[in-house]
Amino acid sequence: MAKRKTIGCPESEAAVLGCIIHNPETLPQAQGILSDLDFLDSANRTIFRHIERLAKACLPFDVVTLMDLVSGDETDLARLMTALGTGRLRWTLDAHARRVAATADAHQLSVQAFALAQRAQGCDPVTDLEGIAAELQALKVRSAKKRRTNADIAAEVLAQATGGAGAAAFSTGISRLDRVLLGGLRRKTVTVIAARPSVGKSALAGNIVDNLRRVDAGPVLLFSLEMGDTPVMQRLAANRADVSARAMTQGTLDPDGVYRLQDVLSGLADDNDLHIIEASGMRIGKIRAEADAWHAVKPLAVVVVDYLQLVGADQPSKMREQDVASVSRGLLAMALQLDCAVVALAQVNRESVKDARPPVMSDLRESGAIEQDANTILFLHRPDDADRTRVEPIVAKQRGGEAGLTVNLHFEGDRQRFTDAVEGGYSRPAGDPLPTYARRQATSNAKASRHDGRYGVDL
């Protein structure tokens, strides 16, 4: 039998590495398209792994650092020098990364097809035929996987601009919130919902999950690091059945409430597209692996993580800020890789309470990387502690949309439900080019530089 021909594209691999080194902010984009295993050249694979390891540790992966790491291997050093001479233009990354990923797929198919051909020569028709047929079917599925072309992307842009199918967003189920969020949650984005404890961020996330499943928007994966899976299901049921969560816990529901609860729980039990995972102590790598596994079964629509600061880093450091930054980047990479919307809940520090003011982005606990990586940041603020039914979501950041808007919502804590407030909608001072919240945010962040050296981008 003829030898299998080796497949590879070292030029594109070098271009990807060069683009990442010269433009560090492109690393998440590259991670959304390929992985280290897609680099068929072992030296290029080693360099990419060095870059990912440094990025996870929030360390620079500049030329000097990388040369120190590969100086002991002449092949690795030669590949690094080749990479440094290519890929300076960031807009070329997508094409080169997709070529590397496609070549890796072709290589994997070639390897497995060659192995199957050799296996088929001496197979036992009774014992081996079924296994070979299954592997051939798996090869067929993988070979049919299509990566998006420029034409695909252009068609999606046009659909969004004209209100077509590509413009569809996942509704939160709260009309006023949808209006300020450009229709709701969108694929390949990370939305952070942040608040102090007991303001309602888990309840709002639960409302969003419940609405997604009511309208059958697609599979939803919920990682609960703060609560067990039973309390999460209890909150979802209380909202949908319109019964008291307290009465459910105490076992004091009236007969009508029990009937509604049984009906709702029956529906939730049969919902095969709602996945609740009790994830206490889970690291970001495990979360991404779980999401990958569920996504392989059926593509996910939304992934919810409750909450971000409880997720562990794959390589814990002595500085918690670095750990949270690596988790934040991992969630963004997951959203890009799986083409899904990610909702991450987050805690804010006590400064806003001490100063008796709404929270701002600098209040995000333990990491400034969250405000950089998130596409949208929504703070939940209770303007009057004496009135626990009034909660104001504040749009602090929104790529492609307006920030500084405040939404008036009504919160029924006993039923874990958010609804539009009877009075008021969303507010922005009339004739004010810079909303009150945005002025407060700008003042709060004036002390810190708005340029992040790790990625070379202005926030």
Sequence and secondary structure as in RCSB ss.txt:
>XXXX:A:sequence
MAKRKTIGCPESEAAVLGCIIHNPETLPQAQGILSDLDFLDSANRTIFRHIERLAKACLPFDVVTLMDLVSGDET
DLARLMTALGTGRLRWTLDAHARRVAATADAHQLSVQAFALAQRAQGCDPVTDLEGIAAELQALKVRSAKKRRTN
ADIAAEVLAQATGGAGAAAFSTGISRLDRVLLGGLRRKTVTVIAARPSVGKSALAGNIVDNLRRVDAGPVLLFSL
EMGDTPVMQRLAANRADVSARAMTQGTLDPDGVYRLQDVLSGLADDNDLHIIEASGMRIGKIRAEADAWHAVKPL
AVVVVDYLQLVGADQPSKMREQDVASVSRGLLAMALQLDCAVVALAQVNRESVKDARPPVMSDLRESGAIEQDAN
TILFLHRPDDADRTRVEPIVAKQRGGEAGLTVNLHFEGDRQRFTDAVEGGYSRPAGDPLPTYARRQATSNAKASR
HDGRYGVDL
>XXXX:A:secstr
         HHHHHHHHHHHHH GGGHHHHHTT  GGG  SHHHHHHHHHHHHHHHTT    HHHHHHHHTT HH
HHHHHHHHHTS   GGGHHHHHHHHHHHHHHHHHHHHHHHHHHHHHT  TTTTHHHHHHHHHHHHHHHT     H
HHHHHHHHHHHHTSGGG  B  S HHHHHHTTTSB TTEEEEEEESTTSSHHHHHHHHHHHHHHTT S EEEEES
SS HHHHHHHHHHHHHT  HHHHHHT   HHHHHHHHHHHHHHHT TTEEEEE TT BHHHHHHHHHHHHHHS  
SEEEEE GGGSB SS  S HHHHHHHHHHHHHHHHHHHT EEEEEEEB SHHHHTTS   GGGBTT SHHHHH S
EEEEEE S TT TTEEEEEEEEETTS  S EE EEEEGGGTEEEE SS  EE  TT SS HHHHHHHHHGGGS S
EETTTTEE 
